[in-house]
Amino acid sequence: MITKNIDTKEVLNAYFKTLPSYCEPYGNGHINDTFLVVAERRYILQRMNTVVFPHPEDLMENIIGVTEHIRNKVQVMGGDAARASLVVVPTQSGDLFFRDSTNHYWRMYEFTERTITREVVENIEDFYNCAEAFGNFQQQLADYPAEKLHESIANFHNTPWRYENLMKAIEKDSCGRLAEVTEEVQFARDREQFCKTLELAHEAGTLPLRVTHNDTKLNNILFDEQTSAPVCVIDLDTVMPGYSVNDFGDSIRFGANTAVEDETDLSKVKLDLNLFEAYAKGFLKGCNGSLIETEIDLLPVGAMMMTLECGMSFLTDYLEGDVYFKIHRPKHNLDRARNQFALVADMERKADQMREIIDRLK
């Protein structure tokens, strides 16, 4: 069976005694190759991207560990464990992933029926529901030993490491672009010490290591198609040890910005405090007391940190010749970096208001 120029017959034979009649590309993910398979029921089949995730065995060990933990916890509480998390389907030989003859790695999930995904936050309720889902994810895994997880992408949210990478790109200036970004470089340099805030808090014992999702976007949640209630969190490839405040902060970065990520009119780039409050309220409700007080106090820092880190990553990529992020116009990454730095600056102006909101909600 040739689908999307990929021969899926070998992998389907590994999972089924009788070859399914339907296997077609599904969804709009950019990392893995995803297919909908229809046999006696529906399944999601994925060819894992081993360029982005070079250790698929470790990746699947993470996913199996956290999904089984969530289902066990929900079952004890009398909930619907089958819908509480993704369910990995074993091969006919009992393996939890399949390596084909061309050394590609595959996995299969049960299709979670009667659910939908959403690509865009259309109203404040959507953002609140997103927050509650990711907060609940934190609560469900609060007693899971984060140190057991592998780093699926090394230094993914290590902000001091991102800062050092930027400094290396500045020093090298391989594309001769440094002269036009002096203001942006200075913006990052002025926040060198801030970049260390969360790492220092962790060392001081005020910010615990947790199981984190690290891609807390709306489209990584399945919602019930009738009630619109969150059902479960998906896209678990980036689940690894991290800080809860970064999961919170990345959602604020993309969801509470009054402008799109690459808006060039920086006067439009602001932090919407109403959206910040809605997300904080939903996140803390979902966490249901699983965060410690010092951790909650650092939620505004998480928002600023993730935005600054993202801006530095865009700027680094611009200086290195746009080799990581896809661009759709010249200076696209520079526009993105300026956008994120403008949002950081507005967050800094509103830091006291963010802290007041958190104090009121906790």
N, C-alpha and C positions, 0 to 999 in steps of 0.2 A: 504493500500500500504506500504509494508515493503521495505525500501531503506537504505542500509548501516547499517542494524540492528536497524534502527530507523523507527517507525511507523508514516508515514506522513499523513495517511488518515484523522485523526481528524482535523489537521490543514488545509489540502486542502479543506475539507468540509466547513471550516470557510470562505474560500475565494471564492469558486466556487459552483455554483448550480449543475453543472455536474462535476464529478470527472475527472480531466485531465488524459489522457492515459500515459503521460510521466512525470516522476519525478526521476531524477538520480543525484548522486553526481557530483559536478562541481568545477573546479578550484583546487588550491593547497594551500588554506589558512590553517593556523595552529590553529586559535582561534575559529572561529564559524564553524558550520556544514552547508555547502552550497550546494544547489541543483538547477539544471536547471529544470524548469517546462514548459511544452508546452501545451497550451490550444488554445484559439483563437489567441494568440500571445505568445511570450516567456517571462518568468519571472525568477527572481532570488529569491529563497526562502532560508532564513537563520534561523537556530536555534541559538539564541544568547548564548554566553558563560557567564553564570552568576557567574562563579568563578572569571574570569578575570574582568568582568563588573557586579558588584553586584547590580547595580541600573538600570535595563533596561528601566524603565519608564523615568528616567532622561536622559539616553542615547538617547532614541528616541525623546525626547523633543529637545535635542540639534540638532539632525539630521534634524528634521522637520523644525526647525527655520532657520538653515543656508541654506538648500536646497531651501526653499521657497524664502528666501531673494535673493539668486543668480538668481533664475528663474525670479523673478520680475524685478531685475535690468537688466538682459539680454533682457527681453521683452521690457522694456522701450527704450533700445538702438537699438531695431529692430533685435536682434539676434534670434537664434534658441533656445528658452527657454527650449524646451523639451529635448534637448541634453546637456544643459549647466550644469546639475547636476543630481544626482540620483533622481528618482521619487518614493516615497513610495506609495504602493498600499494599500488601506484600505480593511478591511474585508467586508463581505456582510452586517454586522451590522454597518459599518462606523468607526470601531476602526482602529487605525494606527499600532497596533501590536496585537498579539494573545497569550494568555496564555492558554496552554493546560491543560488537566486533571492531568498531572504529574508535573504541575508547571514549565514547560519549556516555555520560551518566544520565539516567532517567529515574523519575519517580512518578507515582500515581496517588491521587487523593480521591476519596469519595466526593461526589458532587453534592454540595449542601443545598438541598431542594428548598423551594419556596423562599428564596432569598434574592436580594438585588444588591448591586453596588452603585455608588454615586460618585461621579467624577468632580463635581463642583459644589462648594458650600453655597447654597441658594438663600439661606436665611439663618438667623441666630440659633434656631432650634437644631438645625443640622450640625452646627458647630458644637453646641452643647452635647448632642448625642455622640458625636465623635469623641469628645473629651471623656464622657462617661465610659465609653467602650475602652479607651486606652487606660483610663484610671482603673477600671475593673480588671484589665489585663495585669496591671501592677499588683492589684490586690490578690488575684488568683495565684500569682507567682511570688508573693512576698516571702514565703517560706521555702522557696526553691533555692538551693545553694548556687549562687551565681558563679562561683569559682569553678563549678563543674563544667561550665559552658566553654566552648572554644570561641576564639575571636575569628568570625567568618571573614572579616576584613580588618587587617591589623591597623591600629591607631585611627579607627574610623572617626571617633569623636574625641580625639586627643588634641585639644586646642593648642597647647604649647608646641606640640609637634607640627601642627598646621602652620603656626607662626614661624617656626624655624624653617619650614619648607619655603615660605614666602621670602624669608631673608636670603635663602640660598638662590632663589630665582632672581631676586633683586641684584645680588652680587654678580651673578652670571650674566644677566641681561642678554640672553642668547638671541633675542629677536630685535634688539635695539629699541625697545619700547619704553624703557624706564623714564626717559625725559618727559613723557606726556602723562605720567601717573605719579608725579611727586607729591601731590596733595593726598592721594589715596595711600601712598606708602607712609606718609607722615601720620595719617589717621590710624593706621595699624600700629606703627611704632609707639604712638602715644598710649596704646592700650596693651603693651607688652606685659605689664604686671597683672592687669585684669585677666589676661588669658590664663593665668595660673590659679585663679580664684577657686575653681572647683577641685582641682587636684590638691591644693592646699587644704581645703575643707575635708576632703576624703582622708588625707594624712592625719588631720586633727581629730578624726572620728565623728565629725558632724554631718558627713554626707556618705551614707553607706553605699556599697556596691550592690547593684540590683540586676535582675534580669530585665533587659530593656529591648524594645522593639526596633528602635532606630530608624523607622520610616513611617512616622505617625501621620499619614495622610488619610483623608476621608475615604479614598478608594481602596484602602486596605482594611475596610470593615465590611462585613456582610450584614445587611439589614433585612428584617422580616418584610416580605413583600406586601403584607396586609397591614401590620401594625406600625411599620417603620422603626421598630425597636431594634437596637443593635443585637446581633446574634453571636458573632464571634469575630475575632481579629485574624486576618490572613496575611499572606506574604511574609513568612517567618524567616526568610533567608538571612536577614540582618539581626536576628535575635542573638544577643551576646551579653557579656557583662558590661554594665555601664551605669549611668546615673539617671534616676527618674526625672530629674529636673531638665535633662537634655531632651528626653521624650516630650515632656511638656513644652519646652522651649522651641523645639522644631515645629510643633503645631502652631504656636503663636507666630513664629516667623513667617509661615506661609499663609496662615488663615486669618490673622488679625492685621495684616498689612492692607491699607486702603487702596493699594495699587498692585498691579501684577508685578512679578519678579523682575521683569526687564523693562519696566516703564522708564523712559528717559527724562520725563518731566518730573524732577525730584520734588517739586512742590506738592505733588500728589501723594508722596510717600509718607504715610503717617501710621502710627500705632492706634488702632481703634480700641479705646479702653472699654467700650461696651462689649466688644467681642472678647477682649482679654478677660473680662469678668465672667462672661458666660462660660468660656472654656475652663477657667479656674474653678468655677462652681461645679461644673460637670465632672472635671477631673478629680477633684477632692471627694465628691460624692462616690464616684466609682472606686477610688482608693479605699474608702470606707475605714479610715483610721490606720491604714497599713504604713503610712509615712510617719517618720519622726518629725518633731516640731522644727528642728534646725534645717531639716530637708525641705519642709514646706516654706520656710523663710527664704530659701534660695531659689524658689520658682521664678521670680523676676530676673534673677541673675542667669538662670537657664535660658530664658528668652533672649536676653542680650548676647549671651555666649554663643548660642547656635546661629544667631544672625551674623555676628562678627565672624565666626568661623566660616560660614558660608561665603561671606564677602571676601575673606582672605583666600579661600579656595578659588573663587572666580578670578581674583586678581592674579594669583599664582599662575593659573592656567593661561591667562592673557599674556603674561610676561614670557611664558614658555612656548607660546605659539598656538594656543587653542588645541591642545592635544588630548584633553580629557572630556570636557563638556562639548556636546554638539552645539554648533553655532549656526545661525540663519542669516547673519549679516556681519559685515566688518565691525569690529569692536563690540560684538555682542556680549562677550564675557566682561569687558570693561563696563559696559552699561549695567550689567547685573551686579558687578562689584559696587559701583557707585550707588545703586539702588539699595543694596543691603546695608551699606555704610550709612546712608541717609536714614534708614529705619533704625539702626543702632543709635544714631544721634538723637532721634525722636524718643526712643525708649529711655535714653539717659535723661532727657528732659522730663520724662514722665515717671521716672523711677520711684519717686515718693508716692505717687498716685497708685502705681502698681503694688507697692508694699502695703499701702492702706487697704487696698482691695483684698489682698491675701490675708492680712490681719483680721479683717472683718469676716472672712469666710472660714477661717480655720477654727 
